[in-house]
Amino acid sequence: MAFIQEVAPHEVAHQWWGHAVGWASYHDQWLSEGFAEFSAALFVQNAQGPDWQNDYRVFWARLQRRILEKGQFGAAPNDAGPIWLGARLESPRNASAYQTVVYAKGAYVLSMLRSLMYTNKDHDKDFIAMMHDFVATSKGQLASTESFRSVVRRHMTPALDLAHNGTMDWFFNEWVYGTEIPKYQFAYQVTPIGNGHSKLAMTVTQADVSNSFRMAVPVFVELDKGRWVRIGQIAVLGDGPQTITAELPMVPKSVKMDPFNEILHR
């Protein structure tokens, strides 16, 4: 079943990532393998029927574990270096680093861009337009990490401009050229305020990163058992907490940060 759900769609996706759009050097191979792995996640999300939530959550949890799990020499694949190093990540002391970082962390790069660009009004519209643009401008060519970054910048939404400078340097420096992976704690309090509405106070604490590390994490509310609805995202910077409040037109059963493991963190 895992082959049908994940390996087969990964390989089919290479008709776009690797064939239609090539990669310029070993630095850029994640544009093929990471993108194909992300495509497998989309298949799990959209082709599994009513049980997609658990399968999708497990898919990303497994990739997260592979990226962070320490091997027999006490090093995790992510410790070998950033995605950009490609095949140079692999060594006798970290034999799975290349495949794990390029495939799994490469998939997470797209997953996090998708999450950052999502809106309750248009859903994945902006992300889909960006990916269509990347294929259209790169088809039959050897794409590079920098050419992909140019496409991302061309489709920047306000939610992507976390550094407030009109570039995507912050994101690529963190996730493609860097190795930091944050740890998160999430706390919330729901207070009914009448008419079926409630006040929601949420605190996200980001830790184990540098002062300049920034990210935005998605928040979902559970309306009925197992039915999660995204209400927005919370931007965080460096080590420390970020607290925000919101009024909801309902009293949720529960609230979670990133319930589907779409954001890479410890």
Residue pairs with C-beta under 8 A, 6 or more apart in sequence:
5 40
5 43
5 44
5 48
5 55
6 40
6 43
6 44
6 59
7 40
9 39
9 40
9 42
9 43
9 44
10 36
10 37
10 39
10 40
11 36
12 39
13 35
13 36
13 39
13 40
14 32
14 36
16 35
16 39
16 135
17 31
17 32
17 33
17 35
17 36
17 39
18 32
18 33
18 36
20 135
20 139
20 140
21 31
21 32
21 134
21 135
21 138
21 139
21 141
21 143
22 32
22 141
22 142
22 143
23 29
23 31
23 32
23 142
23 143
23 144
24 142
24 143
24 144
25 86
25 144
26 86
26 87
26 88
27 84
27 85
27 86
27 144
27 145
28 86
28 142
28 143
28 144
28 145
29 86
29 87
29 102
30 83
30 84
30 86
30 101
30 102
30 103
30 105
30 106
30 109
30 145
30 176
31 106
31 143
31 144
31 145
31 148
33 99
33 102
33 103
33 106
34 83
34 102
34 103
34 104
34 105
34 106
34 107
34 108
34 109
34 110
35 106
35 107
35 110
36 103
37 63
37 103
37 104
37 106
37 107
38 106
38 107
38 110
38 111
40 59
40 107
41 56
41 59
41 60
41 107
41 111
44 52
44 55
44 56
44 59
45 52
45 56
46 52
48 55
48 56
53 226
53 228
53 260
56 260
57 259
57 260
57 261
60 108
60 111
60 260
60 261
60 262
61 261
63 104
63 105
63 107
63 108
64 108
64 261
64 264
64 265
66 77
66 96
66 100
66 104
67 76
67 77
67 78
67 100
67 101
67 104
67 105
67 108
67 181
67 264
68 76
68 78
68 181
68 266
69 76
69 77
70 76
71 77
71 93
71 94
71 95
71 96
73 93
73 94
75 93
75 94
77 89
77 94
77 96
77 97
77 100
77 101
77 104
78 100
78 101
78 105
78 179
78 181
79 94
79 97
79 179
80 89
80 90
80 91
80 94
80 97
80 101
81 88
81 89
81 97
81 101
81 179
82 101
82 176
82 177
82 178
82 179
83 101
83 102
83 105
83 106
83 109
83 175
83 176
83 177
84 145
84 176
84 177
85 101
86 98
86 102
87 98
89 97
89 98
89 101
89 102
90 96
90 97
90 98
91 97
105 175
105 264
108 175
108 263
108 264
109 175
109 176
111 262
111 263
111 264
112 171
112 175
112 215
112 262
112 263
112 264
113 127
113 130
113 152
113 160
113 171
114 124
114 127
114 262
115 216
115 218
115 233
115 262
115 263
116 157
116 159
116 160
116 171
116 216
116 233
117 124
117 126
117 127
117 130
117 155
117 157
117 159
117 160
118 124
118 127
118 218
118 230
119 125
119 126
119 157
119 159
120 230
120 231
120 232
126 155
126 157
129 155
130 151
130 152
130 154
130 155
133 151
133 154
133 155
134 143
134 148
134 151
137 147
137 151
138 147
145 172
145 176
149 168
149 172
152 160
152 168
152 171
153 166
153 167
153 168
156 166
156 168
159 216
159 233
160 168
160 171
162 170
162 171
162 214
162 215
162 216
162 235
162 237
163 169
163 170
163 214
170 212
170 214
174 180
174 213
174 214
174 215
175 264
180 208
180 209
180 210
180 213
181 208
181 209
181 264
181 265
181 266
182 206
182 207
182 208
182 209
182 213
182 215
182 265
182 266
183 206
183 207
183 208
183 265
183 266
184 204
184 205
184 206
184 207
184 217
184 257
184 258
184 265
184 266
185 204
185 205
185 207
186 202
186 203
186 204
186 205
186 217
186 256
186 257
187 202
187 203
187 205
188 200
188 201
188 202
188 203
188 255
189 200
189 201
190 198
190 199
190 200
190 251
190 252
190 255
191 198
191 199
191 200
191 201
192 198
192 251
193 199
193 247
196 249
196 250
196 251
197 247
197 248
197 249
197 250
197 251
198 247
198 248
198 250
198 251
198 252
199 245
199 246
199 247
199 248
200 221
200 245
200 246
200 247
200 248
200 252
200 255
201 243
201 244
201 245
202 219
202 234
202 243
202 244
202 245
202 246
202 255
203 241
203 242
203 243
204 217
204 234
204 236
204 241
204 242
204 257
205 240
205 241
205 242
206 213
206 215
206 236
206 237
206 238
206 239
206 240
206 242
207 239
208 239
208 266
209 238
209 239
210 238
211 237
211 238
211 239
212 237
212 238
213 237
213 238
214 235
214 236
214 237
214 238
215 235
215 236
215 263
216 233
216 234
216 235
216 236
217 233
217 234
217 236
217 257
217 258
217 263
217 265
218 230
218 232
218 233
218 257
218 258
218 262
218 263
219 230
219 231
219 232
219 233
219 234
219 255
219 256
219 257
220 228
220 229
220 230
220 231
220 255
220 256
220 257
220 258
220 259
221 228
221 229
221 231
221 248
221 250
221 252
221 253
221 254
221 255
222 228
222 229
222 252
222 253
222 254
222 255
222 256
223 229
223 250
223 252
223 253
224 253
225 253
228 256
228 259
228 260
231 246
231 248
232 246
234 242
234 244
234 257
235 242
236 242
258 265
